[in-house]
Amino acid sequence: MHVLDIRGLGKTFPGTTALDGVDLEVRDGEIHALVGQNGSGKSTLIKVLAGYHEPDPGSEIRLCGEPLTHTAIADHQRLRFVHQDLGLFLELSAVDNLALRSEFLTSGGRIRWRAQTERTLELLADFAVDLDVRAPLSAATPVQRTIVAIAAALAGWEGGAGLLVLDEPTAVLPPAEATHLLEIVRRVRDRGTSILYVSHRLDEVLAVADRVTVLRGGRLIATRPTAGESPGTLASLMAGDEVDAGYRAGLPAAEGNPLALSARDLRGRYLDGVSLDLHEGEILGVAGLPGSGATELAVALAGTIPRATGTVRLGDGPEAPVAKARLDLPIVPSDRLRDAVIPGMSVAENLTVSVLDRLRAGPALAHRREAGTVSRWMEAVRVKASGPDAAITTLSGGNQQKVMIARCLARDPSVLLLCDPAAGVDPAARQAIYELVAERAREGLALLVTSADVGDLLALCTRVLVLADGRIVRELRGTEITEHELIRAMEEQS
């Protein structure tokens, strides 16, 4: 039986065909992966299923054997979604978030908080998550939040035929948490729910999915069993040509180069005395599980943690307290949609917002100078867009990330802080970003790269610092930097 049966799905926008006659079948009790480059049509297909977009005439969608019309999608109880933006209120607890997605239990006009908490614990019981359900979700780990979002999506669903759509659920999760989440996904499937699993992490797709469908340019390229496939073959199907799934920048060791940045005894909420040296032309990686301090390190160096202590020095400049150094180090944050992309602006405006002081002629903006800057950097980082005036939100995730990197590089920095550089981008865009970063390092730029994806560190770094409990516990160099050693170094300290 097919839980989901899509035939000839089309979706056109003015001047663009986003989906062109796509067929997709998800079988009863199956985990079916959907992969493709940014711009391949994956997001459009999901938005059609979610009722956000109306499909073109002639498209046919059936759920559990029954026709699924555009107007009925939103109320269908056998079709649930967990989007990449989890849609949670982090200021509220798991109890509050789950109640908002279903209902509050009341009696006499008052909320029955004890019963509400018991219901939350029951909903989460099947997911083996250790979580304080009364604490704000801002204190939870990314995988705990994802599990809450899955539980919220399945609230009121007692199992049986139906489809859960998971969109990039592990995009920013470190290996151990990603593995845990994949176990949860299998557990949901074993309860009788079919799953459409969308991801750019091809190794996870092969580990968790029974079959995989590949889209390219809005068209169906292939649907295959995952058994016998490899990340390389899937990447080739997605890109239409060979993509080097094992890309390595191959940069030389840079410890003999002049210092670009040094930090001593950095302390903060998750930092407990971290010291490091970063050299010109070096890509220094930072790895660690959530709470290890790895994520906070780059943010502290950027000077955006007011209570951080310790000292920092740029090049041969003066040493200063990290919270007051005003080094103005550019940072590409982990969550570009929340912390970097400015949705209401164009590609050009997003790119130049960091250098407006250089583009002025008196009190006004020098538009010719601005246009030249935008053109030069769009070409340098190979942004694909209809033009500089295109809305930033019309770009694929990979191209948005290139614009964020270009925004930082336009400042001509000597040091760049780069967090999760390839989160949520496809293999071809990932390789393009790696090549761009490596090229800048060869020109002398020093980069500090933090990432939950060990693939980023393997591809780029000649040295990696592994953090646990706010301290550096291992330093890996050169040939020591392998997936096995990175994961072991992170997890043996947990």
N, C-alpha and C positions, 0 to 999 in steps of 0.2 A: 504494500500500500504506500502511496505517496502522500505524506502529510502536506507538502507544498508542491504544487505543479504549476510552473510558469511556462507559457507558450507564446513565442513571438512578441516578447515584451519590448516595446519601443517608447522612447521619450525624447522629444525634440524641444529645443529652446530656440529662440531667434538666432539663426546662423549656426546652430550647433546641434548635432545629433549625439545625444549622450548615451542612448541605448538603441541598438539596432537589431531587433528581432532576436532577443536573448531567450534561450530555453534554460530552465533550471528545475531540477527535481530534488527534493529532500525526502528520503524514505523514512518510514516509521522506525523510530529508535536509532536513528543515524546521527552522527556528528558530521556535518557536511561543511567543508571549508570553502570560502570564497576569497580568491586572491586576484591581484592585478595591480599595476602601477597606479599612482595617483593620477586621476583623470581617466581611468579605464572604464568607469561606470559603476563601480561598487557602491559608492555613496548614493548615487542617484537611484540605484535599484533598492537600497535599503529605505530611502525616503519615499519611494513609491509604495513599498510594503507598509510603511508607517502611516501612509495617508497624507504625507506632506506634499508630494507631487502626484498629479493625476496622470496615469499612463496614456499613451496615444491610443486612438481608436484601433480596434483589432487585437489589442493585447488581451491575453487571457490569464487570469490568476485563479487557482483553486486551492482552498485550504481544507484539508480533511475531506476532500471529494466534492465540496460545495463551492460554487462560484463566489469569488470575493470581489465585491464592487468597491470602488473608491470611497463611496459615502459610508460603507459599512465597516471599513477597516478599523477606524478608531475605537469602535465599541466591541470589536471581536475579542471574546474571552480566551480564545485558543491561540492568540498571537501576541507575544510579549517581546519587549526590547530592553536591552541594556546598551546604551550608546557610550561612545568614548568619553563624552562629557557625562558623567554618571547621573547628573541631575539631583544631587544630594545637597542638603543644607548643612554645611560643615559646622555651623554654629550650634546646630541642634544635635540631639542624641540619636542613636539608632531607634529607640522607642518612638521618638517624635517623627523621624523620617519614615518609618514603616507605617505609622498611623496616618500620616499625611497622604501616603499612596493608597491606603485602603479606607480605614475609618477609625475614629476614636471611639473607644468603649465608654459609654456614659450611663449615668443613673441619676435621675432627679436633676438634670442639668449640669452635673459635675462629671469630670473625667475620672474614670476608675483606674487610677495610676497603677495599682498593684496588678490588676487584671491585664492592663495594657503591657506592663513589663513581662508578665508571664506569657502573653501571646508572642511578644518579640522573641523571648527565649525559645519558645516552641518553633517559631519560624526559622530560627538560626540553628536549631539543634542538629539538623541534618548536615550542616556545613562544617562542623568541627572547627569552629572559630572561637578563640579565646578573646572576648571583647567585653569591656564594661559598657553595657547597653544604655547606661544613664549618662555617660560622659559625652561631651561634644565630639562629633566625628572628626574634628580638626586634630584631635589627639590620636586618632586611629592610623594604622599603617595603610598604604595604598591597597594592599590585597584585602584588608578588613573592610575598607570602604566598598571595594568591588563586590565582595560577598554580600554586604548589606544591600547594594543595588540589585543584585541577582535575587536575593530573598524578597525585596520589595516588588520586583517584576513578577515573581511567582506567587505573591500573596493572593489567597483565594482560589488558587489553582490546585486541585487535589490530585494532579497527575493525569495520566491518560494521553491520548493523541493531542498534539499541539506543537507549536514551534516557538522556541526561544532564540532570538537573534542577539548575538554577542558581537559588538563592534570594537575591535582592538582592545580586548580586556586586559592584555598584558603589556601594553605599549610602554609603560614606564616602570614595570616591575623588575626587580633584580631576580637572578636565577632561582633562588630558593622559593621566593614568593610566587614566581611564575609557575614553578612546578606544583606548588600547593594549589594554585588556582586551576591548573589543568586537572588535578585530581577532583576538584569540586565540579568541574564541567562534566567529567565522566560520571560522577555521582548523580548529577541532574539527569543525564541521559539514562542511567540505569533505573531511575524512577519512572521512565516511560516518556520523557520529553525529548523530542527531536531538537537538534540545535544547528543553526546556521552560524558558523564561526568565521568571522572576518578578521584577518591579521596579515601584517607584513612580515612577521617572524616565521619564516618558512620551516625552520627546524621544529617549531612548536606545532605548526599545521600538520606536519608529517607524523608527529608523535601522538596527536590527539584525534585527528579526523579519520573517518573511514573512506571518504572520497573528497575530491577537490575539484572545483570549477575555476577555470582561469578566464578572466576577461582582459581584452586589450582593445583600446580605442572604441569602447562601447559594444564590442562584439564578443560572442562566445568563441573562445579558441579551443578549449578542450574540457571535458569532464572525465576524470580518471580515478581509479582506486589509488590511495596513497601508498599502498604496499609496492615496494620496488622503485618508488620515485626518490629523487634527491633534491636538496635545495637548489643545486645548479641547474637541473633540468626544468624545475618550476620557474626559476628566475629567467631562463632562456625563453620559455613560453610567454612569460609576462612581458619581457622587453622586446621580443622579436629578434634579438641577436644575443650573442654571448655576453653574460654579465659575470664578472669574476667574483664568485661567492666567497672566495678565500683571499680577497684583496688585502695586501699589506703595503704600507707606505714605504717601508724600507729605508727610513731616515737613519743617518749615522748617529752614534752617541754624541751628545752635545755638552757633556759635563766639562770639557775643556774650554768651552766658549765663555765669553763674559757673562756675568750675572745680569739677568733682566729683572728679576724680582726675588726678594728674600723676605721670609716671614719668620718670626720667632715667638714661641710660647702663646699661640693663639688659643683663646678660651671663649666659650659661649655656652649656649644651652646644650649642645651636643659635642663641643670641642673641649678637650682637656689637655692643652699644652702641645699643640701641633707646630712644628718648625719645618720649613722647607726652603729649598733653593730651586729656582727656575732659570734656565740659561737661554740665551739667544738661540733661536733656531730649534728649540726643543719642544716636543709635545709630551708633557708630563701628565700621566693619567692618575686619577684618584678613584679608588674602588672601595666599596663597603656596603653592608646591609643597611636598611632603614634604621636610623637612630645611631649609626656609627659615627656620624659627623661628616661623611663624605659629601653630602649635598650641601651642608651648611658652610663648608670650607670656602667654596667659590663665592657664596653670597657674602661671607664675612670679608673676604679680600676685596670685594666690590664696594665695601664700606656701607652696606645697607642693613647691618645689624648694630643698632645703637649701643647695645650693652656688651658687645664683643670687646675683649681685651687682648693685649699682645702688641707687637710692633711689626711694621712692614716697611720695606724700602724698595723703591723703584730704581733699578740700575745702580748708579753710584751716587744717587741722591741721598738726602738726609733720612735717617730713621725716624718714624713717627708712630704714635698710637694708631692702631688699625681703624678705630672708630672715628678718628679725627684727621686721618692722613690726607683726605681729599685727593686721592690719586686718580679718581675718575676713571677707573678701569672699566672698559666696556665688557658687558656680560650678555651672552645669549642664554636665557633661562630655560629650565627644563620644560615648562609649560608655556609654549609660545602664545597660545590662544588666550590664556589668562593674563600673562605677565609681559607680553611683547607686542603682539599684533594689535594695531589700532583699527578696529573693524570699520569705522565710518570713513576711513581715509583710503586714498588710492595707493597703488604700488609706489609711485614717486614720493608721495607725502610720507609714507611709512619709512622709506629708505632715507630720506634727507632730514627727518625730524631731529636727528642727533647732531647735525652740522649746520643748522640754520644760521648760526652766528657767522659762518664762513661764506654764506650765500647772500649776504645783504649788501646793498648799495645805499648807504645812508640808512634811513628808517625803513626802506622798502626792500622786498625780496628781489634779487637780480634773477629774473626768470631764465635768461639765456644761460647764466652760470649754473642755475639749478638744473636745467635740462641737460647740460653737458655732463654734470656730475651723475645724474640718474642714468643717462645713456652709457657712460663709461662703466659704472658698477653693474648695471644689468647685464652688460656684455661680459664683464670680468667674471661674474659668478654664474653666468649662463642661465638667467631667469627666463622661463618660458611664460609669456603673458601676451594678451592681445595688444598691449601697449602700456606705457607708463601711467596713463590715466585710468587703467582698469582698476576696479575695486579690489583691494587686497583679498577680500573674501572669495573672489572668483578663482583664485589660484589654488593649485593642488598643495597638499601639505609640504611636499618637498620644495616647491617653489617659494612658498611662504617662508620656509626655513632659510632658503638662500637669501631672501630679502632681509631677514633678521641678521644674518651674518654680514651681508653687505652694509647694513646700517652701522654695524660696529667697525668694519674695516674702513669705511669712509672717513673715520676719525684718525686714520693713520696711527694706530696704537703700536706700542712696542710689546704689549702683552694683551692677550685676549683670553677671557674666561668663557669656556664653552661647555654647557651642561646638556647632556643627552642630545648630542648633535644630530642623530638620525632617528629620534623618536617619532613613530607614526609616519615614516616615509618608506616608499617602495625600494626594492633592491637597486634599480637603476639610479634613482635620485640619491640613495645612500652612497653609492660608489662615487657619484659626481661630487657630493659633499666631501667625502674623504679626500678625493683628488684635489679639490679646491683648498682644503685645510693643509694638506701636505705641501702643496705648491707654495703657500704663504710661509710655512715653516722653513722651507728651503731658502726663501728670501730673507730669513732672519727673524720672523715673527716668533715670539715665545707664546705657547698656548698651554693652559691648564685645562684638561678635559676631565669632567666627572660624568659618569654614566652608569645607569642601572643595567645596561646592555654590555656584557663583556666583549661582544663583537666590535664595538666602537674602540675599545682599548686595544684589542688585538690588532685591529687594522692600522692604528695610528701611532701608538706610543712606543718609545724606546725605554721608558722607565714608568713604573706604576707604583704608587704608594697605596697600601691597603690599610684602611682604618677600621678600628673596632673600639667601642666605648670611648670615642673621642680622641684616640691615640693612634699613631702610626705603629702597626704591629708587624708589617712586612714591607720590604722594598724589592720589587722584581725588576730585573734588567734584561734587555736583549732577548736571548733564546729562552730565558726563564719565563717569559710572558706567554703562557699557553692558557687555553681555556681551563684545563684541569687544574693548573696551579693557581689561577685567579680564583676559581670557585672554591677550591680547597682552602686557600688563604683567608677568604671572607668567612666561610662557614665554620671553619674549625675554631674560630674565635667567638662564635655566637652561643 
